[in-house]
């Protein structure tokens, strides 16, 4: 497994996203991921599946002989739970569901403009100081929000989790994060099904005997971005991890970068911030 280093954190370069995974399907895919070599799992309070991710983790550790410290686990506090008191209860509830004393990374899932950022960041930093998480970060933060939060935070931020794939230009937020030593995690790295069938990605994939999905994931990995594709298919699980085994050329990277388009974003809920343009 390759790793991305960020402000003291060592984050496995590819992770398993678990949004929408439930019940035994979730438990089984987490166990399968650990057997295949995944060392990075991503969940969130909002996903409603922390208990199953935790169960899969515990069973997977027992089956593989891995130590808890070998697996990097992320969870998140949703935007409606950022107020003082609500934040702390959310973290405690997440740890109970996961049956863990700590997670590796705790994120603010989305900002809430009605809660002062200084308050939510103070709660986030305090969770680290209390030992409930090894590292802290944010998700869906724009460049201006990153600049604000690095000043407010008393603990180093190690990640900003955002939508990222070949069709979306995230160069501004990537540059802002890199400037502050913050890693970028990519959710929806396959653009919710828009990657398969793309002519450019398919052609480049054929040249490497890879799928278009693998090309899109490799494109992110080569930029130091950490993709966390979600799947319940064991075959896709193995293929997603195999993107660490080939390299795209400079011309191919440039051709993929040219796929960005103004309407490329696939996640834009009502509570989203004013995105970088």
C-alpha positions as CSV (number, residue, x, y, z in Angstrom):
1,X,0.0,0.0,0.0
2,X,1.2,3.5,-0.8
3,X,0.6,6.4,1.6
4,X,0.0,10.1,1.5
5,X,1.7,12.2,4.2
6,X,-0.1,15.2,5.6
7,X,0.8,17.2,8.7
8,X,1.8,14.1,10.7
9,X,-0.8,11.7,9.3
10,X,0.1,8.8,7.1
11,X,-3.0,8.1,5.0
12,X,-3.3,5.0,2.7
13,X,-3.5,6.1,-0.9
14,X,-6.7,4.3,-1.7
15,X,-9.7,3.8,0.6
16,X,-13.1,2.2,0.7
17,X,-16.1,4.5,0.7
18,X,-19.1,3.0,2.5
19,X,-22.0,5.4,1.9
20,X,-25.3,3.5,1.2
21,X,-23.7,0.2,2.4
22,X,-25.9,-1.4,5.0
23,X,-26.2,-4.6,7.1
24,X,-24.4,-7.8,6.2
25,X,-23.5,-6.4,2.8
26,X,-21.5,-3.6,4.6
27,X,-19.9,-6.0,7.1
28,X,-18.9,-8.4,4.3
29,X,-17.4,-5.8,2.0
30,X,-15.3,-4.3,4.8
31,X,-14.0,-7.7,5.7
32,X,-13.3,-8.5,2.0
33,X,-11.5,-5.1,1.6
34,X,-9.2,-5.9,4.6
35,X,-8.4,-9.3,3.2
36,X,-7.5,-7.8,-0.2
37,X,-5.1,-5.3,1.3
38,X,-7.2,-2.2,1.9
39,X,-6.1,-0.3,5.0
40,X,-8.4,2.8,4.7
41,X,-12.1,2.8,5.5
42,X,-14.4,5.8,5.3
43,X,-17.8,6.2,7.0
44,X,-19.9,9.0,8.6
45,X,-22.6,9.6,11.1
46,X,-24.9,10.6,8.3
47,X,-24.4,7.3,6.4
48,X,-26.2,5.4,9.2
49,X,-23.9,2.5,8.9
50,X,-21.1,3.0,11.5
51,X,-22.2,0.0,13.5
52,X,-21.8,-2.3,10.4
53,X,-18.5,-0.7,9.4
54,X,-17.3,-1.2,12.9
55,X,-18.5,-4.8,12.9
56,X,-16.7,-5.5,9.6
57,X,-13.6,-3.9,10.9
58,X,-13.6,-6.0,14.1
59,X,-14.3,-9.2,12.3
60,X,-11.8,-8.3,9.6
61,X,-9.0,-7.7,12.1
62,X,-9.7,-11.0,13.8
63,X,-9.6,-12.9,10.5
64,X,-6.5,-11.2,9.1
65,X,-4.5,-10.8,12.2
66,X,-4.1,-7.1,11.6
67,X,-3.8,-4.7,14.5
68,X,-6.3,-1.9,14.9
69,X,-3.4,0.6,14.2
70,X,-2.9,-1.0,10.8
71,X,-6.3,0.3,9.5
72,X,-7.0,4.0,8.9
73,X,-10.6,4.8,9.8
74,X,-12.4,8.0,9.1
75,X,-15.8,9.2,10.3
76,X,-17.6,12.6,10.2
77,X,-19.9,14.9,12.1
78,X,-22.8,16.1,10.0
79,X,-23.6,19.8,9.5
80,X,-26.7,19.7,11.7
81,X,-24.6,18.5,14.7
82,X,-21.9,21.1,14.8
83,X,-23.1,23.3,17.7
84,X,-21.4,22.9,21.0
85,X,-22.8,19.9,22.8
86,X,-24.3,18.5,19.7
87,X,-20.8,17.9,18.2
88,X,-19.5,16.1,21.3
89,X,-22.6,13.9,21.4
90,X,-22.2,13.0,17.8
91,X,-18.6,11.9,18.3
92,X,-19.5,9.9,21.4
93,X,-22.3,8.2,19.5
94,X,-20.1,7.4,16.5
95,X,-17.5,5.8,18.8
96,X,-20.2,3.7,20.5
97,X,-21.6,2.5,17.2
98,X,-18.1,1.7,15.9
99,X,-17.2,0.0,19.2
100,X,-13.9,1.9,19.2
101,X,-12.2,4.2,21.7
102,X,-10.8,6.4,18.9
103,X,-10.8,6.9,15.1
104,X,-7.9,7.8,12.9
105,X,-9.5,10.8,11.3
106,X,-12.5,12.9,12.4
107,X,-14.0,15.4,9.8
108,X,-16.6,18.1,9.8
109,X,-18.8,16.6,7.1
110,X,-20.2,20.0,5.8
111,X,-19.9,23.4,7.3
112,X,-23.0,25.0,8.9
113,X,-23.0,28.8,8.4
114,X,-25.4,29.1,11.4
115,X,-22.7,27.7,13.7
116,X,-19.6,29.9,14.1
117,X,-16.6,28.1,12.5
118,X,-14.6,28.9,15.6
119,X,-17.0,26.9,17.7
120,X,-17.1,23.8,15.5
121,X,-13.3,23.9,15.0
122,X,-12.8,24.2,18.7
123,X,-15.0,21.1,19.2
124,X,-13.1,19.3,16.5
125,X,-9.7,20.1,18.0
126,X,-10.9,19.2,21.5
127,X,-11.9,15.7,20.2
128,X,-8.3,15.2,19.2
129,X,-7.0,16.5,22.5
130,X,-9.3,14.1,24.3
131,X,-7.9,11.2,22.3
132,X,-11.2,10.5,20.5
133,X,-9.3,10.9,17.1
134,X,-5.7,10.8,16.1
135,X,-6.2,13.4,13.4
136,X,-8.7,16.0,12.3
137,X,-9.9,17.5,9.1
138,X,-12.8,18.9,7.1
139,X,-14.9,18.0,4.1
140,X,-16.5,20.1,1.4
141,X,-14.4,23.2,2.4
142,X,-13.6,25.8,-0.3
143,X,-10.4,27.7,-0.6
144,X,-11.6,30.6,1.5
145,X,-12.9,28.3,4.2
146,X,-9.5,26.5,4.3
147,X,-7.7,29.8,4.8
148,X,-10.1,30.6,7.6
149,X,-9.9,27.3,9.4
150,X,-6.1,26.9,9.4
151,X,-6.0,30.1,11.4
152,X,-8.7,29.0,13.8
153,X,-7.5,25.4,14.4
154,X,-5.2,24.7,17.4
155,X,-4.4,21.3,16.0
156,X,-3.0,20.5,12.5
157,X,-5.6,19.7,9.8
158,X,-4.6,16.7,7.7
159,X,-7.4,16.3,5.2
160,X,-10.2,18.1,3.2
161,X,-12.6,15.5,1.6
162,X,-14.2,16.9,-1.5
163,X,-15.8,15.6,-4.8
164,X,-13.0,15.0,-7.2
165,X,-12.9,13.2,-10.6
166,X,-11.7,13.9,-14.2
167,X,-14.8,16.0,-15.0
168,X,-14.5,18.5,-12.2
169,X,-11.9,21.3,-11.9
170,X,-10.7,21.3,-8.2
171,X,-7.4,22.9,-8.9
172,X,-8.0,25.9,-6.7
173,X,-8.9,23.9,-3.6
174,X,-6.1,21.4,-4.3
175,X,-3.6,24.3,-4.4
176,X,-4.9,25.8,-1.2
177,X,-4.7,22.5,0.6
178,X,-1.2,21.7,-0.6
179,X,-0.1,25.2,0.5
180,X,-1.0,24.2,4.1
181,X,0.2,20.6,4.0
182,X,-3.4,19.3,3.9
183,X,-4.2,16.2,1.9
184,X,-7.2,15.9,-0.4
185,X,-9.6,12.9,-0.3
186,X,-11.8,12.3,-3.3
187,X,-15.4,11.2,-2.9
188,X,-17.4,10.2,-6.0
189,X,-14.1,9.6,-7.8
190,X,-16.1,7.9,-10.7
191,X,-18.6,10.8,-10.9
192,X,-21.5,8.6,-9.9
193,X,-21.3,6.3,-13.0
194,X,-20.2,9.0,-15.6
195,X,-16.7,7.7,-15.9
196,X,-17.5,4.3,-17.6
197,X,-18.1,4.8,-21.3
198,X,-16.1,8.0,-21.6
199,X,-14.2,7.7,-24.9
200,X,-10.9,9.2,-23.7
201,X,-10.8,7.2,-20.4
202,X,-11.8,4.0,-22.3
203,X,-9.0,4.5,-24.9
204,X,-6.3,5.2,-22.3
205,X,-7.6,2.2,-20.3
206,X,-7.2,-0.1,-23.3
207,X,-3.6,1.0,-23.7
208,X,-2.8,-0.1,-20.1
209,X,-5.2,-3.1,-20.1
210,X,-7.2,-1.3,-17.4
211,X,-10.8,-0.1,-17.2
212,X,-11.9,3.5,-17.5
213,X,-12.7,3.5,-13.8
214,X,-9.2,2.4,-13.0
215,X,-7.8,5.2,-15.2
216,X,-9.9,7.8,-13.4
217,X,-8.8,6.5,-10.0
218,X,-5.1,6.4,-11.1
219,X,-5.4,10.0,-12.4
220,X,-6.3,11.1,-8.9
221,X,-3.6,8.9,-7.2
222,X,-0.9,10.4,-9.4
223,X,-1.8,13.9,-8.1
224,X,-1.5,12.8,-4.5
225,X,-5.3,12.8,-4.1
226,X,-6.8,9.8,-2.1
227,X,-9.8,8.3,-3.8
228,X,-12.4,6.4,-1.7
229,X,-14.6,4.7,-4.3
230,X,-17.6,2.9,-2.8
231,X,-18.6,-0.6,-4.0
232,X,-20.4,-3.6,-2.8
233,X,-18.9,-5.8,-5.6
234,X,-15.8,-7.8,-4.6
235,X,-14.4,-7.7,-8.2
236,X,-14.6,-3.9,-8.3
237,X,-13.0,-3.9,-4.8
238,X,-10.0,-5.7,-6.1
239,X,-9.8,-3.6,-9.4
240,X,-10.0,-0.3,-7.4
241,X,-7.0,-1.3,-5.3
242,X,-5.1,-2.4,-8.4
243,X,-4.7,1.2,-9.6
244,X,-1.6,1.3,-7.5
245,X,0.0,-1.1,-10.0
246,X,0.3,1.0,-13.2
247,X,1.3,4.6,-14.2
248,X,-0.2,7.1,-16.6
249,X,2.1,9.1,-18.9
250,X,2.3,12.9,-18.8
251,X,0.4,13.2,-22.1
252,X,-2.3,10.9,-20.8
253,X,-2.6,12.9,-17.5
254,X,-2.9,16.1,-19.6
255,X,-5.6,14.6,-21.8
256,X,-7.6,13.5,-18.8
257,X,-7.2,16.9,-17.2
258,X,-8.8,18.4,-20.3
259,X,-12.1,16.5,-19.6
260,X,-13.0,19.1,-16.9
261,X,-16.2,20.9,-17.6
262,X,-18.3,23.6,-15.9
263,X,-21.2,21.3,-15.2
264,X,-19.0,18.4,-14.0
265,X,-20.1,18.5,-10.3
266,X,-22.4,15.7,-9.3
267,X,-22.9,16.6,-5.6
268,X,-24.5,19.9,-4.8
269,X,-27.0,19.8,-1.9
270,X,-28.9,22.8,-0.6
271,X,-26.5,23.1,2.4
272,X,-23.4,23.2,0.1
273,X,-21.1,26.3,0.3
274,X,-20.5,28.7,-2.5
275,X,-18.0,26.5,-4.5
276,X,-14.8,27.8,-6.0
277,X,-15.3,28.6,-9.6
